[in-house]
Amino acid sequence: MKSFIKTYKHFFWTLLLLPLLFWFKYLEATNIPKFIIYSPLDDLIPFIPIFVIPYLLWFFYVAFGLIYSGLHSKKDFYRMLTFMGIAMAFSYTIYAIFPHGQNLRPVITGSDPFSLLIKHIYETDTSTNVCPSLHVINSIATHSALRHSEAFSKIKYGKLASGLMLVFICMSTVLIKQHSIIDVAAGLVTGLVLYMFIYVIPELKERKSYKKDFSPFM
């Protein structure tokens, strides 16, 4: 047990996310919307209850990404944790400065399992603090970590499955009317910017440094 804890003690760094989660709970309880997030495109997007499945799978997807990365590569784990931490801090700051919400949720009349799950989500999760969508950003963080994982790349169709999960989760946010298309767009932009700074730019610098060190032999 001591050896296991010593080897994987980096998992304790996930505790740094707890203050951010408490901050979100505080915002959920206290924020009164002053702005409504809406686009005419939202009216063209249908309500499809079955998409509650990928929406809920998000929790397992993100947890899997952290655990898998942490078990196979500290570098991948720290990059994913950094990605999520910055994303959450940035998003919650936006929520605090610009209190907002959405009025897209339909009245749930169906009694099928998917409709009942959405009804439960509506009852337990407020329609405030939605832009940018953390479902979108943290899905990008998870897919980025798995995509850059050497261990995960050896799993046949692993990257494809992760990419599809990312797409379905993003779709689910608007198809169960939890988010406006604006929230998704803002989440995509935020996620791509973080991806550039956490993955692309450092890797470009590493390549440049490698070429510089070995330039006499090239």
Helices and strands as residue ranges (DSSP letters): H 2-7, G 9-16, H 17-30, E 35-36, G 40-44, G 49-51, H 52-72, H 74-97, E 100-101, H 113-124, H 134-147, H 150-153, H 158-175, H 181-195, I 196-200, H 201-213, G 215-217
